[in-house]
Amino acid sequence: MRTFLPSSAGMAATAPALAFWAAIVLGATAHAYDQKAVERLAADNACTGCDLIRADLANADLAGADLQAADLRSAILEKASLRGAKLGGANLSGANAEKADLSSADVSRADMRWIDLEKALLIDAALTGSDLSGADLAGAKLTGAKLAGANMEYVDLNRADLTGALLTDVNLNRAKLKRANLAGATLVNAVLERANLERANLQDAQLVGANLTAANLARAHLAGANLQDATLKDASLQRANLAGAQLVGADLSGASFRLAKGLTQAQLDSACGSVTTVLPEGLTIANCE
């Protein structure tokens, strides 16, 4: 569980981040939710566009609820059931939804900045185009989730399960994905600059055109992954497993493959690198033009 004022570890304590949290804290202090809105939600299982700021909905059964465009800033949704709920366009920034169940929910185009979804269930959930920057999704289950175009900068997905998830065009800049399971996930054109993917499972993942500049992929499992036209400049792939991975057109300039497993000359012949690319003994790579 995260402490609600974010640590500067892993990211600079920037003025925009502090300003965002100041707004959340001050707004929450000055504003209480509309009690009539809570009563309406309880009676109708629907409250579109309602004011539910700081509402305590922990353990609530809201399966199938219609909460489109609702204001749930700093709301308490811990262990709540929101299976199949409609939350499109809702504002959930700063909410505590730890261990909540949002499986098959529609949370597309929602504001979810700094939300706590640690160990939450988001199986087959739709989060297309949502802003999850700074969110805590450590240990969350997102198998089959649809996250195309989402902003997930600085997100914590350590040990999360994203098997088969759709992450096309997603922004995972500086994201934490240590030991995350991304087997079979689609990350076409995803931005993963400086992301930490140490020991992550990316077997058979689609990473065509992905930007992995300076990413940490040490000991990652990339067997069968498709990295065609991907950028891995200055990335660390030490001890990574690349058996059967496709590297056609990939830019490996400055990347380190020290003690990498399964890497062959044939794979490298289809890619390019630089004089600073570190390869296992006996392997070579042509310079990128």
C-alpha positions as CSV (number, residue, x, y, z in Angstrom):
1,M,0.0,0.0,0.0
2,R,1.4,3.4,-0.9
3,T,1.6,6.4,1.4
4,F,-0.4,9.0,-0.2
5,L,2.2,11.7,-0.6
6,P,4.5,10.2,-3.2
7,S,8.1,9.6,-2.6
8,S,10.7,11.3,-4.7
9,A,12.5,7.9,-5.2
10,G,12.5,6.9,-8.8
11,M,11.4,10.3,-10.0
12,A,12.3,13.9,-9.2
13,A,10.0,15.7,-6.8
14,T,8.9,18.0,-9.6
15,A,6.8,21.1,-9.1
16,P,3.9,19.7,-11.2
17,A,3.8,16.5,-9.1
18,L,3.8,18.5,-5.9
19,A,1.2,20.9,-7.2
20,F,-1.0,18.0,-8.1
21,W,-0.8,16.5,-4.7
22,A,-1.3,19.8,-3.0
23,A,-4.5,20.2,-5.0
24,I,-5.7,16.7,-4.0
25,V,-5.0,17.2,-0.3
26,L,-6.4,20.7,-0.1
27,G,-9.4,19.9,-2.2
28,A,-10.2,16.8,-0.1
29,T,-9.9,18.8,3.1
30,A,-12.2,21.5,1.8
31,H,-14.8,19.4,0.2
32,A,-17.0,16.5,1.3
33,Y,-19.1,14.3,-0.9
34,D,-22.7,14.8,-1.6
35,Q,-24.7,12.5,0.7
36,K,-27.6,12.5,-1.6
37,A,-25.4,11.2,-4.3
38,V,-24.4,8.3,-2.2
39,E,-28.0,7.5,-1.4
40,R,-28.8,7.7,-5.1
41,L,-26.0,5.3,-5.9
42,A,-27.2,2.9,-3.2
43,A,-30.8,3.0,-4.5
44,D,-30.2,2.9,-8.2
45,N,-26.7,1.5,-8.6
46,A,-26.1,4.5,-10.8
47,C,-24.9,8.0,-10.3
48,T,-23.5,9.5,-13.5
49,G,-21.6,12.7,-13.0
50,C,-22.2,12.6,-9.3
51,D,-20.0,14.3,-6.6
52,L,-18.5,11.4,-4.7
53,I,-15.3,13.2,-3.7
54,R,-13.8,11.4,-0.6
55,A,-16.8,9.1,-0.4
56,D,-16.2,6.0,1.7
57,L,-17.3,3.1,-0.5
58,A,-14.9,0.5,0.9
59,N,-16.2,-3.1,0.5
60,A,-19.2,-1.8,-1.4
61,D,-21.0,-4.0,-4.0
62,L,-21.1,-1.8,-7.0
63,A,-21.0,-4.5,-9.7
64,G,-22.4,-3.1,-12.9
65,A,-22.9,0.4,-11.5
66,D,-23.1,3.3,-13.8
67,L,-20.6,5.9,-12.6
68,Q,-19.7,7.5,-15.9
69,A,-18.1,11.0,-15.4
70,A,-18.5,10.7,-11.6
71,D,-16.1,12.6,-9.4
72,L,-14.4,10.1,-7.2
73,R,-11.3,12.0,-6.3
74,S,-9.7,10.6,-3.1
75,A,-12.6,8.2,-2.7
76,I,-12.2,5.1,-0.6
77,L,-12.9,2.1,-2.8
78,E,-10.7,-0.5,-1.0
79,K,-12.0,-4.0,-1.7
80,A,-15.0,-2.7,-3.4
81,S,-16.6,-4.8,-6.2
82,L,-16.9,-2.8,-9.4
83,R,-17.1,-5.7,-11.8
84,G,-18.6,-4.6,-15.1
85,A,-19.1,-1.1,-13.8
86,K,-19.2,1.9,-16.2
87,L,-16.6,4.5,-15.1
88,G,-15.8,6.1,-18.5
89,G,-14.6,9.6,-18.1
90,A,-14.7,9.4,-14.3
91,N,-12.2,11.2,-12.1
92,L,-10.5,8.7,-9.7
93,S,-7.3,10.6,-9.1
94,G,-5.9,9.9,-5.7
95,A,-8.5,7.3,-4.9
96,N,-7.7,4.2,-2.7
97,A,-8.9,1.2,-4.7
98,E,-6.5,-1.3,-3.2
99,K,-7.7,-4.9,-3.7
100,A,-10.8,-3.6,-5.5
101,D,-12.4,-5.7,-8.3
102,L,-12.7,-3.8,-11.6
103,S,-12.8,-6.9,-13.8
104,S,-14.6,-6.2,-17.1
105,A,-15.2,-2.6,-16.0
106,D,-15.1,0.3,-18.5
107,V,-12.7,2.9,-17.1
108,S,-11.7,4.4,-20.4
109,R,-10.7,8.0,-20.7
110,A,-10.7,8.3,-16.9
111,D,-8.4,10.4,-14.7
112,M,-6.6,7.9,-12.5
113,R,-3.5,9.8,-11.6
114,W,-1.9,8.5,-8.5
115,I,-4.7,6.0,-7.8
116,D,-3.9,3.1,-5.5
117,L,-4.8,-0.1,-7.2
118,E,-2.3,-2.3,-5.5
119,K,-3.3,-6.0,-5.8
120,A,-6.5,-5.0,-7.6
121,L,-8.3,-7.1,-10.2
122,L,-8.6,-5.5,-13.6
123,I,-9.1,-8.6,-15.7
124,D,-10.4,-7.7,-19.2
125,A,-11.0,-4.1,-18.0
126,A,-11.1,-1.3,-20.5
127,L,-8.7,1.6,-19.7
128,T,-8.2,2.9,-23.2
129,G,-6.9,6.4,-23.2
130,S,-6.9,6.8,-19.4
131,D,-4.3,8.7,-17.4
132,L,-2.7,6.4,-14.9
133,S,0.5,8.4,-14.4
134,G,2.0,7.7,-11.0
135,A,-0.6,5.0,-10.2
136,D,0.2,2.1,-7.8
137,L,-0.7,-1.2,-9.6
138,A,1.9,-3.4,-7.9
139,G,0.7,-7.0,-7.8
140,A,-2.4,-6.1,-9.7
141,K,-4.0,-8.6,-12.2
142,L,-4.6,-7.0,-15.6
143,T,-4.8,-10.1,-17.8
144,G,-6.5,-9.2,-21.1
145,A,-6.9,-5.6,-20.1
146,K,-7.2,-2.9,-22.8
147,L,-4.8,0.0,-22.1
148,A,-4.2,1.3,-25.6
149,G,-3.1,4.9,-25.6
150,A,-3.0,5.1,-21.8
151,N,-0.6,7.4,-20.0
152,M,1.2,5.2,-17.5
153,E,4.3,7.3,-16.8
154,Y,6.0,6.5,-13.5
155,V,3.4,3.8,-12.8
156,D,4.3,1.0,-10.4
157,L,3.5,-2.4,-12.0
158,N,6.1,-4.5,-10.1
159,R,4.9,-8.1,-10.1
160,A,1.7,-7.2,-11.9
161,D,0.1,-9.7,-14.3
162,L,-0.4,-8.2,-17.7
163,T,-0.6,-11.5,-19.7
164,G,-2.2,-10.8,-23.1
165,A,-2.9,-7.2,-22.3
166,L,-3.3,-4.6,-25.0
167,L,-0.8,-1.8,-24.5
168,T,-0.5,-0.3,-28.0
169,D,0.8,3.3,-28.0
170,V,1.0,3.3,-24.2
171,N,3.3,5.7,-22.3
172,L,5.3,3.6,-19.8
173,N,8.2,6.1,-19.4
174,R,10.1,5.3,-16.3
175,A,7.5,2.7,-15.2
176,K,8.4,0.0,-12.7
177,L,7.8,-3.4,-14.2
178,K,10.2,-5.5,-12.2
179,R,9.1,-9.2,-12.4
180,A,5.9,-8.2,-14.2
181,N,4.3,-10.8,-16.4
182,L,3.8,-9.4,-19.9
183,A,3.7,-12.7,-21.8
184,G,1.8,-12.4,-25.0
185,A,1.1,-8.7,-24.4
186,T,0.9,-6.2,-27.3
187,L,3.2,-3.3,-26.8
188,V,3.4,-2.0,-30.4
189,N,4.8,1.5,-30.5
190,A,4.9,1.7,-26.7
191,V,7.2,4.1,-25.0
192,L,9.3,2.4,-22.3
193,E,12.2,4.8,-21.9
194,R,14.1,4.1,-18.7
195,A,11.5,1.6,-17.6
196,N,12.6,-1.1,-15.1
197,L,11.8,-4.5,-16.6
198,E,14.3,-6.5,-14.6
199,R,13.3,-10.1,-14.6
200,A,10.0,-9.3,-16.4
201,N,8.4,-12.0,-18.5
202,L,8.0,-10.8,-22.1
203,Q,7.8,-14.1,-23.8
204,D,6.0,-13.8,-27.2
205,A,5.2,-10.2,-26.5
206,Q,4.7,-7.8,-29.4
207,L,7.1,-4.9,-29.1
208,V,7.2,-3.8,-32.7
209,G,8.4,-0.2,-32.9
210,A,8.6,0.1,-29.1
211,N,11.0,2.6,-27.6
212,L,13.1,0.9,-24.9
213,T,15.8,3.5,-24.7
214,A,17.9,3.1,-21.6
215,A,15.4,0.5,-20.2
216,N,16.5,-2.1,-17.7
217,L,15.8,-5.6,-19.2
218,A,18.4,-7.4,-17.1
219,R,17.5,-11.1,-16.7
220,A,14.2,-10.5,-18.6
221,H,12.6,-13.3,-20.5
222,L,12.2,-12.2,-24.1
223,A,12.1,-15.6,-25.8
224,G,9.9,-15.4,-28.9
225,A,9.3,-11.6,-28.4
226,N,8.9,-9.5,-31.6
227,L,11.2,-6.5,-31.3
228,Q,11.1,-5.5,-35.0
229,D,12.1,-1.9,-35.5
230,A,12.3,-1.4,-31.8
231,T,14.8,1.1,-30.2
232,L,17.0,-0.3,-27.5
233,K,19.6,2.3,-27.4
234,D,21.7,2.1,-24.2
235,A,19.3,-0.5,-22.8
236,S,20.6,-3.2,-20.4
237,L,19.8,-6.8,-21.4
238,Q,22.4,-8.5,-19.3
239,R,21.6,-12.1,-18.8
240,A,18.4,-11.7,-20.7
241,N,16.9,-14.6,-22.6
242,L,16.5,-13.7,-26.3
243,A,16.0,-17.2,-27.7
244,G,13.9,-16.9,-30.9
245,A,13.4,-13.2,-30.4
246,Q,12.9,-11.1,-33.6
247,L,15.3,-8.2,-33.9
248,V,14.8,-7.2,-37.6
249,G,15.5,-3.5,-37.9
250,A,16.1,-3.0,-34.2
251,D,18.5,-0.3,-33.0
252,L,20.8,-1.8,-30.4
253,S,23.3,1.1,-30.2
254,G,25.0,1.2,-26.8
255,A,22.9,-1.7,-25.5
256,S,24.5,-4.3,-23.3
257,F,23.9,-8.0,-23.9
258,R,26.6,-9.2,-21.5
259,L,26.0,-12.8,-20.7
260,A,22.7,-12.8,-22.6
261,K,21.2,-16.2,-23.5
262,G,19.9,-17.5,-26.8
263,L,21.3,-14.6,-28.8
264,T,22.6,-15.6,-32.2
265,Q,24.6,-14.1,-35.0
266,A,21.6,-14.5,-37.4
267,Q,19.5,-12.3,-35.0
268,L,22.2,-9.6,-34.9
269,D,22.6,-9.6,-38.6
270,S,19.1,-8.3,-39.0
271,A,19.6,-5.5,-36.5
272,C,22.2,-2.7,-36.1
273,G,24.2,-1.3,-33.2
274,S,27.3,0.7,-32.5
275,V,30.9,0.3,-31.2
276,T,29.5,0.6,-27.7
277,T,27.1,-2.3,-28.1
278,V,28.3,-5.0,-25.7
279,L,27.8,-8.5,-27.0
280,P,28.6,-12.0,-25.9
281,E,32.0,-13.3,-27.0
282,G,32.1,-14.3,-30.7
283,L,29.2,-12.2,-31.8
284,T,29.3,-9.0,-33.9
285,I,26.9,-6.4,-35.2
286,A,26.9,-3.8,-38.0
287,N,26.8,-0.1,-37.1
288,C,23.5,1.7,-37.6
289,E,23.8,4.2,-40.5
